[in-house]
Amino acid sequence: MEAVLLGVSARAPRERLLAFVDGVVGPLPHVRQRENALVYVRGLIEHGGRKSLQPTLFRLGESAARYESLQQFLADSPWDPELVVRCCAERVAPEIGVVAWVVDDTGIPKDGSHSPGVKRQYSGTLGKIGNCQIAVSLHAVGERGTLPLGWRLYLPEEWCDDLARRRRAKVPDGVVFETKPQLASGLCERAAGWQVPQAPILADCAYGDDSRFRTRLHALERAERVRAGDGLRCA
């Protein structure tokens, strides 16, 4: 009886996880995309070890055909990630007691020169100039946790001007150069149209000193604060 009860209690969190993921990926247009998303999340959460695709699927006992399908889903399938990010945000944000939206950027160290947007540039994450990508992010921060509302990869001008390099890295032709504050304000504008709790927007001076960034936020009729010295000042 004890073993049965332990089995039931172990299944309950897994079933809740699968139900949550099933709801979040519901907006994806094709059944196979929804199936692959569910398998991928299971691989990331249910088992330890390396999180690269092949060993993850091996631990799940999936077939070589599933590997090919999931690889295509992650790398080439034309689904809109905003559908998943928005659905997750609208489900989770009300649960964390949102008090602010936070704009920031993160350096992702990279070797070589072929990853989209990679170059030698300053990274606050590294604390120095290094070969890296830069991702601009927007998070909802609450009393009970944080929640991503979106990310955008910063694509330097030298990348935007090099069509051959862009195509080798599968950067869509429609992507144009945007500064980090422009990327951040776009994320804020997008999330402002979702069913998530609204809150003051916090950003450091790299964003707050950009007048166009502040103007776009004011157009949303949102209060924002920017870090100035040791404290925060209201705009």
N, C-alpha and C positions, 0 to 999 in steps of 0.2 A: 504493500500500500504506500509506504514512504517513497519508494522508487517511482511509483505512478504519480504521486503528488509533485515530486521533483521534476518529472518530465513535463507535467502540466504547467508548472510555474516557469520552466525554462522556455516553453513554447509561447507563453503569453507575450513577452516583450518582442519576440520575433514576429508574431502575428500583428502586433500593433505597428511595428516598423513597416512591414509589408503593406499594411492597410494605408499608412501615411504616405509611403512612396507611391502607391497605386493612385492615391488621390492627387498627389503633386504632379505626376507625369500624365495625368488624364488629358490635359490639353494637347499633347503631342498627337499629330494627325493620323499616324499609322500604328496598327497593332504591334508590328515587329519592333518599332521604335520604343513603344511602352514596355514590351517584354525585355528588350536589351537594357533599358534604363534600370529596371528592377533587378536584373541579374548583376549589373555593375555595382549598384548600391549594396547589394548583399555581399559581394566580394570585398568591398571596402570596409564593411562593418563587422561581418560575422566571423571572419578568420584573421589571424595574425599573419606575420611574415611580410614578404615583399608585396607591394601593391601594384606592381606592373601587371599588365593585362594577362599575359600567358600564365604565370604562376598562380594568379588569382583564380582564373577559370579552372586550372588544374585542381586546386583545392576544392572547388565547388563540384567537381566531377563533370564539367561540361565538355562537349564534343569539339572537335576541330572546326566543324561547321559553325558552331556558336562563336568560336574565336573569330572567324572571318567576318561573321555578321556584326559582332560587337565592335570589332576594329573599324569596320566601315561606318557604323553608327557614330563612333566617337570622332573619326577623322574626316569623313566625307559626306555623311548624310545631311541633307539640307533642312534641318529642323531649327527652329528659332529658340535659343536658350532663354530668351526673355519670358517665354510661356511658363517655363519651369521655375525660374527665379521669382516671377510675380506670384504664381500659385503658392509657392513655399512661403513667401513673405506675408501674403494675406492670411495664411493659416497660423503662422508663428508669431507675428508682430503683436497681436492683441494679448498674447500670453506672457510677454516679457516686461510689461510696464514701461513702454518707450518714453524716454525723457529727452533724447537728442538724436539727431542724425549727424554722423561724423564723416567728413571728407578726409581722405588721406591717400598716400601713394606708397607703393612697396616695390623695392628692387628685387629682381629675381636673377641671381647670378647665373651666367651662361658661359660655356666655352664655345669658341668658334664664332662664325658670323652669319649663320644661315637661319637661325630662329627669328621669326618676325619681330622687328623693332629692336633687335639687339645691337648695342654699340657700347663704346666706352663713354659712360656718363655718370653723373653724381647720383648716388643712391643713399638715402637716409638709412636704409636698412643695413647697408654695408658701412656707412659712416665715412665713405670716401668715393673717389671715382673708380669705377670698375666696369668690366664687361658684363652687361646685364640688360634685361628688359625692365620696363617700368609699367606697373599696373596701377591705374587710378581706381579708387574704390569708394563706395558709399555704404555705410553701415548704420542701422538703427541700434542705438544703445539703450538698454533698459535696466530696471532694477534687478531683473532676473536673468540677464544675459545679453548677448549681442546677436545681430542678425544681418547678413549681407543683403543689401538692396541692389547691388550691381557692381560690375567691374568693367573697365575699358582699358585696352592695351594702348599705351602711348606709342605712336608711330612717328619717329623723328622725320624731319623734312627730307633728309638725305634718302630715307627709305621711300617716302612718298614720291620723290622725283625719279626713282629708278624702277621703271616698269618691269624690266626683265627680272630684277631681284624680287620684286613684289610677287610676280607670278610664280617664281620658283618656290616661294614661301606660302603660296596660296592665299595671299592677301587680296580680298575682293577689289576689283577695279574702281568701285564706287567709293572706297575709303579715301578721304582727303585729310590733309594735315590739320590737326587741332591741337592747341596747347593743352597742358594739363588742366588749367582752370576751365577751359571750354569743355573738355571731357567731363569734368566734375559737375558743371552746371547742367549739362545734358542728362547726366544720371539723376540729378535732383529733380529736374523737370519731368522726367519719365516716371519716377517713383511718386511724385506729387499727384499723378493721375490714378494711382492704385488705391485700393481700399485698405490702407495701413494708417495707424495713428500718426498725425502730423506733429512735428516737434521743431524747436530751434536747430539750425544747422551750424555745426562747429567745424572750423577749419583753421589751419595755421596761416601765418602771414604770407606764405608762398601763394596762397589762394586769395586770402582776404585783401591783399594789397592790389589785386587785379580789379580794376574798376568795372570791367565788362562782366566779370564773374559776379560781383556784387549787384550790378544792375539787373542781371538776369534773375538773381534770387529775389530782388525787390519786386520784380514783375510777377513773381509767384505770390506776392503779399505774404512772405514768410519772414519771420525774424531770424537773423543769423548773427553769430558771434565769431570773431576772429581772435586768435591768440596774439597778444601784444605784450612782449616782455614777460613779466612773471604772472600776469593775470589775463582776464578776458575782458574785452570791451564790447559793448553793444553797438551794433550798426544803427 
